[in-house]
């Protein structure tokens, strides 16, 4: 009996040692891989930091309030605008009873979405820019820009501090330190940056982003998306505001690419997509973006992606990383 116990204990010890060695090797390989990467450089001294402003927008509904699904069925669902308390950065963007829902807090410009001031808010706000509440019960609370929604021309903001959303009211104003528009990557060829703040660049670099020996932008992404299922947002002549949508109506593609796992704030790669001068399908191109609004039942629509990096020549190397989300990058 004692011999059996000794043998069992020996097996457990050996197994533990093997697992520890495997883990150590993986960590060593990961460290070696990161050390082989060159940090991305950009024109930081040239970037202009200025203020833009928005207030918390109210939700709205058409009349009648039905949305017609891709299968022809009508549904009434929550949509854009407002303060969304229970779906925020890191939460599912797919498994919720809503349509184009925007996570956390939605900002609009008081002059209306078609105004020049609204375009200023949307183009100049970059993912990772700091936002400060300047009116209402949550004055002084600080968060980050997490998304931009085209058509509605909304900017979304979330907060790390607990209880901020509960203190906010519709109409409260926020001051955004807009910083990042005009960014150019200076030590890599064929990759264009847009909608990216220096804060997010720093966080991505800490998470393993860098330039490979072959001169490609190595970056972690939660999922890879084929450009063939991209929808609403195509046809725009620039990608410096707004987003375009991942259609989730083909079950086979959704399963193959694990698209039901999409979360608000996920960094994603769109394969064969170029966003350099508007959004197009182009074989070999790669676009990196962030999930900014929820899925939709409407034909041609789905979770929205705001562009961060794009390469016409495919000079981007996306690698799957389940931690590639703004919650881990900005709110850790």
N, C-alpha and C positions, 0 to 999 in steps of 0.2 A: 504494500500500500504506500509506504514512504517512498519507494523507488519510483512508483508511478507519478507521485506528486512532484518529485525532483525533476523527472523527465518533462512533465507538463510545464513546470516553472522555467526550465531551460529553454523549451520551445518558445514560451512567451517572451523571455529575455532576448533570444535570437531574433524573433520577429520584430520586437521593439527596436533593436539595433539596426535591422535592415531598413525599417521605415524611417528611422532617424537619418540614416545614410542617404536614402533616396531624397528626403526633404532637403538635406544639406546640399546635395548635388544640384537639385533644382534651384535652390537659392543662389548657389555659386554660379550656375549657368545664367540666371537672371541678372546677377550683379555684373558678370562678365559682359553680357549683352548690353546692359545699360552703360557700362564704362566704355564700350566700343562706339557709343553714339556721341555725336557732336551736338552740343546745345544749339538750338535755333536762335539766330541773331536777327534783330529787326531794327528799324530806324527810330529807336526809342527817343533820342533827343529831339527829333523833329515833330513828334506827336503833340497835337494841341489838346489841352484839357479844358473843357468849358462846361457850363451849366445848361441843362435842359430841364423842363418841368412837365409833369403830367398830374392829373388827378384821378382818383379811383372811379372808374366808369360803372354805370348801372347796367344790369342785364336788360336786354330788350327782346321782344317777341314780335314776329310778324302776325298778321291776322288773315286767315285762321292760323293757329300756331303749329300746324302739322309740318313735319319734315318728311318728304317722300323718299323712302329707302331705295337702294339699287334693285331690290326685288319688287318694287311697286307698292310696298306697304307703308301706310302713314303712321308716324309716331310723334308724340309730344315729349320733348326732352329738354333739360337745361342746356344752355349753350354758352356763348361768349360773355365776357364782362364780369363785373362784381368781384367779391372776395370769395374764393373757393377754399373753405376751411379744411376739408377732409381729403383733398387730392392735391398734393404738393410735390416738390422736387423729390424724386426717388420713388414716387408712387406709380402704380400702373397707369398707362395712358390708353389702355385698351379695354380692360374689364371694369367699365363703369357705365351707369345709365345716363349718358350724356352725349352731346354731339358738338365737337369743336370746343370742348371745355378747356379753359385756360387755368393753369395751376396757380394757386396762391392768390396774388393780387394783380388785377388788370388796371393799367394806366392808359388814359386817353388824353388828348389835348383838348382843353375847353373850347378852342376855336373850331373844333370839328375835324373829322378825319381827312377831309379833302383840303385842308388849309396848309399853307407853307410851313406854319409852325408845327403842325402834326408831322409833316415830312421831316422837319428838323429833329423832332423827338425820336422818330423811328430810325432814321439813317444814322444819327450821331450816337444813339445808345448802343453800347456793345455788350455782349454777354460777359458778365463778371464785373461790370461797372458798379460802383457803390451807389446806393440810393438811400436818401435820408428823408424821413417824414418831417414835414415842416408845418403842418397844421393838425389840429385835433388832439385826441387823448393820447396818441402814441408819439407825440413830438420828440424828435431826437433819436428814434429807433433807426437802426441802420441795417440794410439788406443788400441784395445783389440783383442785378438784371439777369433773368434766366431765360428770356425768350422774346421773340418778336413775331407778331401774327399779321400776315398780309391780308388785304381786303378790309378787315376790321381796323387795321392800322393801330393795333394795340401793342403795348410793351408790358411784359410780365415781370414781377418782382417777388422774391421770397426772402424770408428772414430766418436766421439761426436761432434767435432769442425766442424762448417760449412765451406765448400769450400775446404777441404783437398783433396778430390778425384779429383777436377778440377785442382789442382796443381801437382798431381802425374803424372808420365810418366811410360810407360812400361819399365821394366828394373831397375827402382829405387829399392834400397835395403832397407830392414828393419831388425833391430836388435830386437829379441824377448828375453825377460827375462824369460826363460823357468823355470817353478817352479810348482811342483805338482806331477810329476812322482815319484812313491814310496810312495804315500800317503796311510796310513792305518788308518781306523777308530778304535779308541781305547776304546770307551765306548758303543759299540753296536756289537752284535754278528750276523754273517751270512750276512753281507752287505759288498760288495767290492767296492772301489772307483777307478776310472781311468779317465784320461783326465780332471781332475778337479783341478783348481788352488785354492790356499788359498783365493784369491780375490773373486772367485765365491762362495766358501763355506761361506764366510762372508755375501755376498749378499743374498744367499739362506736362511741363518739363520735369517737375518733381515726380510725376506719375509715370515717367518713362518715355516721354516724347523726345525725339532727337533725330539727327541726320545720320543715316547709315554710311558705311564706307563707300557704298555705291552711289551715294548722293541722293537717297530717297528720304522722304519724311516718314519716319517710323512713329506710329501713333496707335494707342489702344482704343478699341471701339467695342461697344456692347454687342452690336450685330452688324452684319453686312447685308445690304439691301440691293436687289437687282434693279437697275434703272427702268426696266420694262414695266414695273408696277407703279411708277411715280405718276401723280395726277395733277390736281388743281395747283396752280402756281406756275405751270409751264406757260411759255409765251411772254413772260415778263422780259424786259430788256436790261435788267440789272438784278443783282442778288444782294444789295446792300441794306435791304429791309425785308420784312415779311418772311415767307416760308413757302415750301411746296410739300404736297401731301403724299404719304405712302398708302396706296390702295390695298386694302386687306380682304378683298372679295374672292380671291383665288385660294382655296383652302390648301391646295398642294404646295403652293409657293410659301404661304404663311407657315406651314409646318416645316418645310425644308430649311427656311431661314430663321426659324424660331421667333417670328415676329409678334406672336402673342405675348412675348416677354417684355415688349417695349414699355419703358417707364419715362415719365417726365424727367428731362435732364439727361437722358442717355446720349452719349456721343456715338454716332453711327457713321458708317461708310456707305455711300451709294456708288455702286460699281457700274462703270460705263456711263457716268453722268458728269457733265462739265457745267460749272456755274460761273465761268469767267465773265461773260457778258450776257447774263440771262441764263436760264436753265434749259439745257438741251441734252438729248441722248447722243453720246459719242463713244464708240467702242474704244476701250483702253483708258478712258478718262476716269478720274476718281474725285468724288466730292465728299468731304467730311462735314457733318452738321450735328445739330443738337435738337432733340425732340422738344417742341415748344407748346403744342396743344394736343388734345385727345383725338381719338379716332372718330369716325363719322359713319352714318348709315347711308349718306348721299353718294350717288355714283360719282366716281372721280375723286372722292375725298378720303381722308384718313388722318392718322397722326402727322402733324406738321413738322418739317425740318428746316431750321434756319442754318444757312451756310456759314461755315467757319474757315475751311480751306478748300481749295479746288486745284486740280492739275489737269490740263488738257492732254498732256502726254502721259498721264498715269504715274507721275513721279512721287506717289504717296504709297506707303506700305502699311495698310491697316492690319492690326492683329487683334484677335478677340480677347477682351478683358472684361469680365463681368463687373468690375469696379469702375468702369468708364462712365461715370455719371456725375453731374454737377454737385450732387449731394456729397460725394466724396472729395470732389475737387475744390469746392467753394465753402462748404458748410461743415467740414470735418472739425 
